[in-house]
Amino acid sequence: MRAPAGRSCSNVFETKELGYLSKRVQILLFILPGLILVGLFVYGFTAWTFQVSLTNWRDVGSTGDFVGLDNYIRLFSRDRVFKTSLVNTLKLTLVFIGVTIPLGLFLAVLLDLNLKGKQIFRLIFLLPLSFSFVASASMWTWMFSPQIGSINALLRAIGLGSLAQPWITSDKQALFCIAIAYVWQFSGFSTLVYYAGISGVAPEITEAAKIDGASTFQRYIRVIIPMQRPATLTVLMILLMYSLRVFDLVWLMTGGGPGSSTEILSTFMFRTAFNRNRFGYGAAVGIVMFVISILIVIPFFAKLRRSEYE
């Protein structure tokens, strides 16, 4: 006997619904281990750090006493070194991003122009990406050394010894030297992202602009570069995240000195927690860094998501 038509349609619908649910279950099971690990090692330890920041924990063998928000109040009201490190972090971030983004865009345009020796230039631009922070710090510390550094040696060799500078030993120039090292380290990344974005522009668009009489300069200024908004947001968000958690180059090049001239939030947190054993106070600095990162990254991420649908 043939099954009623209504029951047959109902069985088909139930089968499709079960298949849809099974796919959702499979996806959930696939991402569940990652969610558990992220929840435990990111948000779990962040919550534990916040708990520690509410104590005056100083010794490894004890957990300290609960002091509430006293560590945070002390940070923002009485700690001059913290305020200096916060200002230095903002300065380093502004210089780092303000130079790396336009430099990466400029180098990406040069690569897209198919100039002679393009492959060599690409290797030179992307070479810094292969360097570790330790190697980069060693190289730039030697270059900026006032006595044996290559920069001052070059100035003396060409008769401009009067222009030799103290560089990383100067409290006014050390932060600028670190910014140069970071720009060099990440300029290749910025170039790579922009070059991918420029290469992704449809040839029909540039050909249409060419037919309309636009010169090469006009095609880049009016057509190609304005289309790189998603690439710019991506580079900006990633560079912001790196600039807020920068530690390696600063610690290895200057250790936060001279004085507190290059002290930033990450080095201040490390020095407070592990050199002075003020774990609760250092945890408070870490939570402040976490909150700043969230307040900066989330709006950019939302804007990036919106740009994908525009």
Secondary structure, 3 states (H helix, E strand, C coil): CCCCHHHHHHHHHHHHHHHHHHHHHHHHHHHHHHHHHHHHHHHHHHHHHHHHHCECCCCCCCCCCECCCHHHHHHHHCCHHHHHHHHHHHHHHHHHHHHHHHHHHHHHHHHHCCCCCHHHHHHHHHHHHHCCHHHHHHHHHHHCCCCCCHHHHHHHHCCCHHHCCCHHHCCCCHHHHHHHHHHHHHHHHHHHHHHHHHHCCCHHHHHHHHHCCCCHHHHHHHHHHHHHHHHHHHHHHHHHHHHHCCCHHHHHHCCCCCCCCCCCHHHHHHHHHHHCCCHHHHHHHHHHHHHHHHHHHHHHHHHHHHHHCC
